[in-house]
Amino acid sequence: MKYLVMVQGAQADYEAMNGRPTPRSPAWSEQDLRAMFAYMNAINDDLAETGEFVDGQGLVEPAKTRFVTADADGRPVVTDGPYGETKEVLAGYWVLDCASLERVTEIAARVAQCPAPAGSPVYPVVIRAIDEAGGADLGGGETG
């Protein structure tokens, strides 16, 4: 079964990773960043070797996010953001093809142990099964 494994973060975390401490997170050193990337690359390498790795990406900082909605007339409304005060957002993800929920939970537990400077926020690693059946039954019964 395929799973989406997600890590979270906030704009303040990206600021800290760029060497700018925030009230929420201490500044990361170059050594801290190297340790984090080495750890995540080792996970990726291990998952590629086991055949469980489908895709994985880190995402750019939330300040470079764009929201697109539609107004009452159906025209797009584009808003840049979010900014520093925004709560947690998706910071990166893996799509994994694992034999069981237990296996993907083991991987998520490993991801959760990623090194970070003391005092950095701790976020949960979120696991969501991917609906490969083509859609959930939202109506509670058969259609047709």
N, C-alpha and C positions, 0 to 999 in steps of 0.2 A: 504494500500500500504506500502511496505517496503522502508525505507530510510537509507542511510549511513550518519551519522552525524560525522564529523571529526574535531578534534582540531589539531592545528599546533604548532610547536615549532622549536627550533634550538639547536645545540649542546651547545651554550652558556647558554641556559635556563637550560639544564640538569646540567651544571657546577654550575650555581647559586643555583639550588635546592640541590646540594651537598655541599653548604656552601662556594663556591668559586665565589666571584663576578667577573663579566666580564664588559668590557666597555658597553655592551649591557644590562646587567641585574644585579641588586643588589643581594647579597647573601640572600638566604632564611634561616630563622631560623627554628628550630624544630617546634615552634608554628605555623609559616606560613605553613609548610608542613601539620601539623595536621589539620589546618583549611581548606586547599585545599582538602585533602582526605575526611574529614568529609562532606564537601559540595558535592563532587562528589558522595560519597556513599549515601547521602540523595537523590540525583537525581536518582541513580540506584534503590534504594529502592522504591521510588515513581513510577518509570516506571515499576518495577516488579509488584507492587500492581495494577496498571491500566492494566496490561497485554500487554503493549507496548514494553517492553524490550525483545529483541531477543538475543543480545550479546553485549558485550562492553569490551574493553581492552585498557589499557595503553601500550605503546610500549617502549622498552629500548632505550637508547640514540643513536643518529645517528652514533656516533663513532663505534658502534658495528654492523653497517649495512654492508651488503655484496651485491655487484652488480655482477650479472652474465649475460654476453652477449656471443655471439658466434663470433669467428674469421671467416675469409673468407672460411676456410675449415670446418666450423661447430663445431670446438672444443670449449669447454667452456673457457671463459676468466673471471677470478674471480678477483675482486678488492675490497679491504676493504675500509671502509670509510662510509659516508662522514665525514669530520672533521669540526673544529670550523668555518671555513670560509664559510661553506655551508649555503645556504639560508634555508628558512623554509622547514620542512619535516612533515610528518604525525606523531603526537605524541600520538594519541589515537583515538578511534572511538567507536561508538555505531551503532548497527543495530537495528532499531526501526520499529515496525509495527503500523503505525498511520492511523487514519481515513482520514487525509487530510494534505495537504502541510501547511496549517495554523497551525495545531496542532504541527507538527514537528518544525515549525518556532518558536512557543512559547517555546518549549523545548530547541532549540538552543539558544534562547535569554537568557534563564535561565543559560545554560552552560557558555555563554559569561560573566556572572556576577560572575564567580568563583573568590574568594578572592586571591590576590597576593600582594606581597610587593609593596609599592609605587615605581614607576620608572621602574617596570617590563614591558616588551613589551606587546602590546595588539595585538592579532591575531584574524582574523575572524573565526567564526565557520562555516564550509562548510557543506551544505546539498546536497546530490545527491540521486535522486530516484534510486532504484534498478530495473533493467530491468528484471522483472519476466516473461516476455513473451518469453524469450529464445533467444533474440538477436534483435538488432535494424536493421531497414531496411536501410542499408547504400547505397544501389544502387538506391534508389529513385523509385523503382517500384517492381512489383511482380517477383518472380523467378519461374522457373518450367518447 
